[in-house]
């Protein structure tokens, strides 16, 4: 009888653990599904977020630029860290051509303390970020865009002071090894836009950690 009770107890714990894991999984999936966001060709609504340098940055601040490379990222994610130097390189290469990088962290900091605003400031200083690093504390901007991963890239083109989405997805085809990249999706898209050509590959699957959403 004792053995039966013990086995039943173990089975019950396993079922509860499985149920909790399933609940968290479907909560994340439902959050992703409910934030479909912008599609290619859509006009982006203005946003205003606080930056690690103490200023407030809005999309309207870039009205004199040809466009913006918006990168949803964070501090803790291994994929975000792997792409960090490549994001810095994108800003260095394209800011002068009218397509600067704007990085946005939308993660729930109660899940990952490493992604807190204070830690964002430390990260930006340590890595000498050349671009604005913004905190989407309410997660409203990520939901408006439909961002689900870190990193998740949206290339915007400035068309008569309206910013339209030209590309959505990943930076390139090799998150693990920068030296093994064969397809540079973001670079190809911005190169085409800079020379007045249409973007050939407009969407790819974003590869990275799932953005952690706050409980409703």
N, C-alpha and C positions, 0 to 999 in steps of 0.2 A: 504493500500500500504506500509506504514511504517513497519507494522508487517511482511508483506511478505518479505521485504528487510532484516529485522532483522533476520528472520528465515533462509533466504538464506545465509546471512553472517555467521551465526552460523554453518550451514551445510557445507559451504565451508571450514571454519576453521577446522571442524572435519575431513573432507576428506583429507585436507592437512596434518593434524597431523597423520592420519592413514597412509597416503602415506610415510611420513618421517619415521615412525616406521617400516613400511614394508621394506623400503629401507635399514635401518640399520640392520634389521633382516637378509635379504637376503645377504647383504654385509658380515656379520659375517659367514653365512652358506657357502657362496662361498669361503671365505678365508679358512674355515675349509676343504672344499672339495678339494681346490687346493693344500693343504699341506698334502697329503696322508702320506708321510714320510716312515719311516722304518717299516718293518714287522718283526715278530719273525724269527730269523735266519739270518737276514741281517747284513752285516758288516758296522759299523759306521765310517763315515769319520771323520778325525781329526778336532778339533776345538780349538780355543784359545780366551779366554774372560778375561776381567779385573775383579778382585776380590775386595771385600770390604776392604781387608787388604792392598791394594795398589799394589799387585802383579798381574801378568798375569798368568793364569792357562790354561793349555792345556790338552787334553785327553791323550797325550803322557806322561804326568807327572805321570800317573798311570800305566805305563808299568810293574812295579814290583809287582803290585797288581793282585789278582786273577780276579778282576772285579770291577765294579763301580755301585752304585745305583744312577742313575740320577733322580732328582726330579725337575720338572718344577713347580715353585711356585711364590709367590709374597707377598707383605706386606698387601695389603688392603682386600683381599678376605676372607670372613668368614670361608670358607672351609679350606683355607691355614692356617688360624689361629688355627682352630680346630685340624688340623693335626700337628701343629708345634712341640709340645712336643713328638709326636710319631715319627716324622722324626729325632729329636735329639736322641731318644731312639734307633732308627735303626742304627744310626752312632755309638753310644756307644757300641751296641751289636755286630756289624758286621765289623767295621773298623779294629779291631784286628784280624779278621778272613780273611782279604784280600778283603773285600767288603765295602769300605768307601762310604759315601754319598757325592754327589756333587749337590748343589742346584743352579738352574738357574732361574732368573727372566727375562722374555721376554715381559712383558707388555708395551704398549705404555704409556709413562709417561705423555703425554699431555692429556690423558684421566683420569689417576689416578696419581696425584702428589705424593700420598703416596708411590708409587712404584719407585720414583726417586732413583738415585744412592746414593745420600746423605742420603735419608731416609733408604735405604738398609743398609748402614753402621751403622746407629743408631739402627736399628732393630737387626742386628747381634750382636752388642755390648750389647744391653739390654738383649737379650736372651742368650748371651754367646754361640753363634754357635760354634760347634766343627768341622764344615765342611766348605769348601769353598762356598761362596755365590757369584755367578757370574752374571754379567749384560750382557744380550744379547740385546744390544741396537739396532742393526740392525734387530733383530728378525730372522736372517738367521739360527741360530742353531735350534730354535723351529720349523721353517718350514722344515728344513732338517729331524728332528726327526718325525714331524707330530704331535707334541704336540698341544692340543687344550684347555686344562683345567688346572686349578691350584687347587690342585696338580695333576700332571700327571707323572707317574713313568715309567722309563725304566731301567731294570736290564741288565747290560752288562757283558759278560764273556770275559776274556782275553784269547784268543787262539792264541798263537804264535805271540804276539804283535799286534794281530788284535782283536778288540772288537766287539763281535757279540751280537745281541739282544736276550735275553732269556725270557723276560717277559715285557708286556706293560699293564698299566692300573692303577687301584686304589690301595691304600695301604691295606685297609681291607674293611669289609662289613658294617661299621657303622661310618659314618662321624660325626654324632652328638654326640655320646656317646662312648668314648673309653672303658668304663667298659662293654659296651654291645656288644663288638666285638665277633663274633663267628668264622669268617674266616679271617685269617691273610695271605693274598695272597703274599705280599712281603716277609715276614718272611719264609713262606713255600718254596717259590722259592729259596731264598738264602740258607736256610738250606739244600735243596736238592743239589744245586750246590756245596756247601761246602763239601758235603760227596760223590761227584761224581755221584749223581743220576740226572736223567732228571727232568726238571720242569714239574709238572703235569698240573697245570692250567697256561697256558702261556699268556692268554689275558683276561682282564675284562674291563668293561666300566669305564673310569675315571669319577669321580664325583667331581665337583667343579665349580668355576666361569670360564666363557669363557675367554681365552686369548684375550686381546684387541689388534687388529692389527692396524698398522699405515695405513693411507690413502696412496694409491699408488701414 
